[in-house]
Amino acid sequence: MTKKIQILGSGCPKCKKLAEAAETAAKESGIPYQLEKVTDIQKIMEFGVMMTPALVVDGQVKIMGQVPTPDQIKPLLK
């Protein structure tokens, strides 16, 4: 089953780093995934996220306001 990974943020350098880390984690885990960047403030607010960047996996907010390493993201994709 394909994981839906969403990166919530304005497109700042931290957001880009989080997107790269999430993509690396998914590739290294061999998980089929779809990566989407959400930059619309209204949509970000709908997730209840107050700090960006945020990582959302299959509709659930997993990380907010920080950029974890790919190794820290891998368990969140399971």
DSSP file (Angstrom, degrees, kcal/mol; ACC not computed):
  #  RESIDUE AA STRUCTURE BP1 BP2  ACC     N-H-->O    O-->H-N    N-H-->O    O-->H-N    TCO  KAPPA ALPHA  PHI   PSI    X-CA   Y-CA   Z-CA
    1    1 A M              0   0    0      0, 0.0     2,-0.3     0, 0.0     0, 0.0   0.000 360.0 360.0 360.0 135.8    0.0    0.0    0.0
    2    2 A T        -     0   0    0     29,-0.1     2,-0.3    31,-0.1    31,-0.3  -0.557 360.0-136.1 -76.5 129.3    1.3    3.4   -0.9
    3    3 A K  E     -a   33   0A   0     29,-2.8    31,-2.4    -2,-0.3     2,-0.8  -0.662  10.1-139.0 -82.0 137.9    2.1    5.7    2.0
    4    4 A K  E     -a   34   0A   0     -2,-0.3    54,-3.0    29,-0.2     2,-0.5  -0.884  22.7-172.3 -99.3 110.9    0.9    9.3    1.6
    5    5 A I  E     -aB  35  57A   0     29,-2.8    31,-2.6    -2,-0.8     2,-0.4  -0.907   1.5-172.5-106.5 124.7    3.7   11.5    3.0
    6    6 A Q  E     -aB  36  56A   0     50,-3.1    50,-2.7    -2,-0.5     2,-0.6  -0.958  14.0-155.7-120.6 136.8    2.9   15.2    3.3
    7    7 A I  E     -aB  37  55A   0     29,-2.6    31,-3.2    -2,-0.4     2,-0.5  -0.951  14.0-157.2-108.2 118.2    5.3   18.0    4.2
    8    8 A L  E     +aB  38  54A   0     46,-2.6    46,-1.8    -2,-0.6     2,-0.3  -0.846  42.3  90.7 -99.1 125.9    3.5   21.0    5.6
    9    9 A G  S    S-     0   0    0     29,-2.5    -2,-0.1    -2,-0.5    35,-0.0  -0.926  80.9 -86.8 166.0 172.6    5.3   24.3    5.4
   10   10 A S  S    S-     0   0    0     -2,-0.3    29,-0.1     1,-0.1    -1,-0.1   0.541  72.6 -95.3 -79.7  -8.1    6.0   27.5    3.4
   11   11 A G  S    S+     0   0    0      1,-0.2    -1,-0.1    27,-0.1    28,-0.1   0.624  73.3 155.3  98.5  16.8    8.8   26.0    1.3
   12   12 A C     >  -     0   0    0      1,-0.1     4,-2.1     4,-0.0     3,-0.3  -0.171  62.5 -94.4 -69.6 168.6   11.5   27.3    3.6
   13   13 A P  H  > S+     0   0    0      0, 0.0     4,-2.3     0, 0.0     5,-0.1   0.870 127.6  53.0 -54.6 -38.6   15.0   25.6    3.8
   14   14 A K  H  > S+     0   0    0      2,-0.2     4,-2.4     1,-0.2     5,-0.2   0.889 107.5  51.7 -64.5 -38.0   13.8   23.5    6.8
   15   15 A C  H  > S+     0   0    0     -3,-0.3     4,-2.3     2,-0.2    -1,-0.2   0.910 110.0  48.7 -63.7 -42.0   10.8   22.4    4.8
   16   16 A K  H  X S+     0   0    0     -4,-2.1     4,-2.4     2,-0.2    -2,-0.2   0.899 110.7  51.0 -64.5 -40.7   13.0   21.3    1.9
   17   17 A K  H  X S+     0   0    0     -4,-2.3     4,-2.6     1,-0.2    -2,-0.2   0.908 110.2  49.5 -62.1 -42.5   15.3   19.4    4.3
   18   18 A L  H  X S+     0   0    0     -4,-2.4     4,-2.6     2,-0.2    -2,-0.2   0.901 109.9  51.1 -64.7 -40.5   12.4   17.6    5.9
   19   19 A A  H  X S+     0   0    0     -4,-2.3     4,-2.3     2,-0.2    -2,-0.2   0.922 112.0  47.1 -61.8 -44.3   11.1   16.6    2.4
   20   20 A E  H  X S+     0   0    0     -4,-2.4     4,-2.5     2,-0.2    -2,-0.2   0.916 113.0  48.6 -62.9 -43.8   14.5   15.3    1.5
   21   21 A A  H  X S+     0   0    0     -4,-2.6     4,-2.4     2,-0.2    -2,-0.2   0.899 112.2  48.6 -64.8 -40.9   14.8   13.4    4.8
   22   22 A A  H  X S+     0   0    0     -4,-2.6     4,-2.3     2,-0.2    -1,-0.2   0.903 112.3  48.7 -65.7 -41.1   11.3   11.9    4.4
   23   23 A E  H  X S+     0   0    0     -4,-2.3     4,-2.6    -5,-0.2    -2,-0.2   0.916 111.9  48.8 -65.4 -43.1   12.0   10.8    0.8
   24   24 A T  H  X S+     0   0    0     -4,-2.5     4,-2.9     1,-0.2     5,-0.2   0.923 111.3  50.3 -60.8 -45.4   15.3    9.2    1.8
   25   25 A A  H  X S+     0   0    0     -4,-2.4     4,-1.6     1,-0.2    -2,-0.2   0.910 112.3  46.5 -61.2 -43.3   13.7    7.4    4.7
   26   26 A A  H  X>S+     0   0    0     -4,-2.3     5,-2.1     2,-0.2     4,-0.7   0.918 114.3  47.2 -66.4 -43.5   10.9    6.0    2.4
   27   27 A K  H ><5S+     0   0    0     -4,-2.6     3,-0.9     1,-0.2    -2,-0.2   0.934 112.7  48.3 -63.6 -46.0   13.4    4.9   -0.3
   28   28 A E  H 3<5S+     0   0    0     -4,-2.9    -1,-0.2     1,-0.3    -2,-0.2   0.796 111.9  50.5 -66.1 -28.0   15.7    3.2    2.2
   29   29 A S  H 3<5S-     0   0    0     -4,-1.6    -1,-0.3    -5,-0.2    -2,-0.2   0.594 108.2-127.0 -83.8 -11.3   12.7    1.4    3.8
   30   30 A G  T <<5 +     0   0    0     -3,-0.9    -3,-0.2    -4,-0.7    -2,-0.1   0.776  56.0 152.7  71.0  25.9   11.6    0.3    0.4
   31   31 A I      < -     0   0    0     -5,-2.1     2,-0.3    -6,-0.2    -1,-0.2  -0.749  49.1-124.0 -91.7 129.9    8.1    1.7    1.0
   32   32 A P        +     0   0    0      0, 0.0   -29,-2.8     0, 0.0     2,-0.3  -0.579  47.6 170.0 -68.4 133.0    6.0    2.8   -2.0
   33   33 A Y  E     -a    3   0A   0     -2,-0.3     2,-0.4   -31,-0.3   -29,-0.2  -0.946  38.2-145.5-145.5 162.1    5.1    6.4   -1.3
   34   34 A Q  E     -a    4   0A   0    -31,-2.4   -29,-2.8    -2,-0.3     2,-0.5  -0.995  22.4-153.1-129.0 123.5    3.6    9.6   -2.7
   35   35 A L  E     +a    5   0A   0     -2,-0.4     2,-0.4   -31,-0.2   -29,-0.2  -0.848  15.0 179.0-104.0 130.2    5.2   12.8   -1.5
   36   36 A E  E     -a    6   0A   0    -31,-2.6   -29,-2.6    -2,-0.5     2,-0.6  -0.994  19.2-146.8-131.2 134.5    3.2   16.0   -1.4
   37   37 A K  E     -a    7   0A   0     -2,-0.4     2,-0.7   -31,-0.2   -29,-0.2  -0.893  11.8-160.3-101.4 123.4    4.3   19.4   -0.3
   38   38 A V  E     +a    8   0A   0    -31,-3.2   -29,-2.5    -2,-0.6   -27,-0.1  -0.899  24.9 157.7-106.0 111.9    1.5   21.5    1.3
   39   39 A T        +     0   0    0     -2,-0.7     2,-0.5   -31,-0.2    -1,-0.1   0.526  38.0 110.3-109.8  -9.9    2.2   25.2    1.3
   40   40 A D     >  -     0   0    0      1,-0.2     4,-2.4     2,-0.0     3,-0.3  -0.560  59.9-149.8 -72.3 118.1   -1.3   26.6    1.6
   41   41 A I  H  > S+     0   0    0     -2,-0.5     4,-2.6     1,-0.2     5,-0.2   0.873  95.8  56.0 -57.1 -40.0   -1.6   28.1    5.1
   42   42 A Q  H  > S+     0   0    0      1,-0.2     4,-1.5     2,-0.2    -1,-0.2   0.918 109.8  44.7 -59.3 -45.2   -5.3   27.2    5.2
   43   43 A K  H  > S+     0   0    0     -3,-0.3     4,-0.8     2,-0.2    -1,-0.2   0.883 111.6  53.1 -67.4 -38.3   -4.7   23.5    4.6
   44   44 A I  H ><>S+     0   0    0     -4,-2.4     5,-1.4     1,-0.2     3,-1.0   0.918 108.0  51.1 -62.1 -42.6   -1.8   23.5    7.1
   45   45 A M  H ><5S+     0   0    0     -4,-2.6     3,-1.9     1,-0.2    -1,-0.2   0.844  99.6  64.6 -63.0 -34.1   -4.2   25.0    9.7
   46   46 A E  H 3<5S+     0   0    0     -4,-1.5    -1,-0.2     1,-0.3    -2,-0.2   0.782  98.6  54.4 -61.7 -25.8   -6.7   22.3    9.0
   47   47 A F  T <<5S-     0   0    0     -3,-1.0    -1,-0.3    -4,-0.8    -2,-0.2   0.564 116.9-117.6 -80.8  -8.6   -4.2   19.7   10.3
   48   48 A G  T < 5 +     0   0    0     -3,-1.9     2,-0.5    -4,-0.3    -3,-0.2   0.707  61.7 154.4  78.8  20.3   -4.0   21.7   13.5
   49   49 A V      < +     0   0    0     -5,-1.4    -1,-0.3     1,-0.1    -2,-0.1  -0.717  20.9 171.2 -88.6 126.4   -0.3   22.5   12.9
   50   50 A M        +     0   0    0     -2,-0.5     2,-0.4     1,-0.2    -1,-0.1   0.634  67.5  47.9-105.0 -20.7    1.0   25.6   14.5
   51   51 A M  S    S-     0   0    0      2,-0.1    14,-0.7   -42,-0.0    -1,-0.2  -0.980  85.2-115.6-125.2 132.9    4.7   25.1   13.8
   52   52 A T  S    S+     0   0    0     -2,-0.4     2,-0.2    12,-0.2   -43,-0.1  -0.815  80.2  52.7-113.0 159.5    6.3   24.2   10.5
   53   53 A P  S    S+     0   0    0      0, 0.0    12,-2.1     0, 0.0    13,-0.8   0.540  71.6 174.3 -76.0 159.7    7.8   22.2    9.0
   54   54 A A  E     -BC   8  64A   0    -46,-1.8   -46,-2.6    10,-0.2     2,-0.5  -0.978  24.8-141.1-133.1 148.6    5.5   19.3    9.8
   55   55 A L  E     -BC   7  63A   0      8,-2.5     7,-3.3    -2,-0.4     8,-1.4  -0.938  17.2-172.6-110.5 125.9    5.5   15.7    8.6
   56   56 A V  E     -BC   6  61A   0    -50,-2.7   -50,-3.1    -2,-0.5     2,-0.5  -0.977   3.2-168.6-120.1 129.2    2.1   14.0    8.0
   57   57 A V  E >  S-BC   5  60A   0      3,-2.6     3,-1.9    -2,-0.5   -52,-0.2  -0.974  74.9 -20.0-120.5 120.7    1.9   10.3    7.2
   58   58 A D  T 3  S-     0   0    0    -54,-3.0    -1,-0.2    -2,-0.5   -53,-0.1   0.874 130.1 -48.2  49.9  43.4   -1.4    8.9    5.9
   59   59 A G  T 3  S+     0   0    0    -55,-0.4     2,-0.5     1,-0.2    -1,-0.3   0.406 115.3 112.6  85.0  -2.5   -3.3   11.9    7.3
   60   60 A Q  E <   -C   57   0A   0     -3,-1.9    -3,-2.6     0, 0.0     2,-0.4  -0.904  68.2-126.9-109.1 129.3   -1.7   11.8   10.8
   61   61 A V  E     +C   56   0A   0     -2,-0.5    -5,-0.2    -5,-0.2     3,-0.1  -0.595  34.6 168.8 -72.1 122.7    0.7   14.6   12.0
   62   62 A K  E     +     0   0A   0     -7,-3.3     2,-0.4    -2,-0.4    -6,-0.2   0.777  61.9  18.0-104.9 -37.1    3.9   12.8   13.1
   63   63 A I  E     -C   55   0A   0     -8,-1.4    -8,-2.5     3,-0.0     2,-0.4  -0.998  61.5-171.7-141.7 140.5    6.4   15.6   13.6
   64   64 A M  E     +C   54   0A   0     -2,-0.4   -10,-0.2   -10,-0.2   -12,-0.2  -0.998  65.7   0.1-136.0 133.2    6.0   19.4   14.0
   65   65 A G  S    S+     0   0    0    -12,-2.1     2,-0.3   -14,-0.7   -13,-0.2   0.656 108.6  79.3  73.1  16.9    8.5   22.2   14.1
   66   66 A Q        -     0   0    0    -13,-0.8    -1,-0.2   -15,-0.2    -3,-0.0  -0.977  69.1-129.9-150.5 164.9   11.6   20.1   13.6
   67   67 A V        -     0   0    0     -2,-0.3     2,-0.1    -3,-0.1   -52,-0.0  -0.881  30.1-168.2-119.6  97.9   13.7   18.3   11.0
   68   68 A P        -     0   0    0      0, 0.0   -47,-0.1     0, 0.0   -46,-0.0  -0.307  26.9-100.6 -79.0 168.0   14.5   14.8   12.0
   69   69 A T    >>  -     0   0    0      1,-0.1     4,-1.5    -2,-0.1     3,-0.6  -0.412  35.0-105.3 -80.0 162.7   17.0   12.5   10.3
   70   70 A P  H 3> S+     0   0    0      0, 0.0     4,-2.2     0, 0.0     3,-0.2   0.888 123.4  56.3 -54.8 -37.9   15.9    9.8    7.8
   71   71 A D  H 34 S+     0   0    0      1,-0.2   -50,-0.0     2,-0.2     0, 0.0   0.829 106.7  49.0 -65.1 -30.5   16.6    7.2   10.5
   72   72 A Q  H <4 S+     0   0    0     -3,-0.6     4,-0.3     1,-0.2    -1,-0.2   0.766 112.4  49.2 -76.8 -25.1   14.3    9.0   12.9
   73   73 A I  H >X S+     0   0    0     -4,-1.5     3,-1.3    -3,-0.2     4,-0.8   0.833  92.1  77.1 -81.9 -34.0   11.5    9.2   10.2
   74   74 A K  H >X S+     0   0    0     -4,-2.2     3,-1.5     1,-0.3     4,-0.5   0.865  92.7  50.0 -47.7 -49.5   11.7    5.5    9.2
   75   75 A P  H >4 S+     0   0    0      0, 0.0     3,-0.8     0, 0.0    -1,-0.3   0.820 105.5  59.1 -62.3 -27.2    9.7    4.1   12.2
   76   76 A L  H <4 S+     0   0    0     -3,-1.3    -2,-0.2    -4,-0.3    -3,-0.1   0.676  99.9  57.5 -74.2 -16.4    7.0    6.7   11.6
   77   77 A L  H <<        0   0    0     -3,-1.5    -1,-0.2    -4,-0.8    -3,-0.1   0.604 360.0 360.0 -88.2 -12.4    6.4    5.3    8.1
   78   78 A K    <<        0   0    0     -3,-0.8    -1,-0.2    -4,-0.5    -2,-0.1   0.495 360.0 360.0 -73.1 360.0    5.6    1.8    9.4
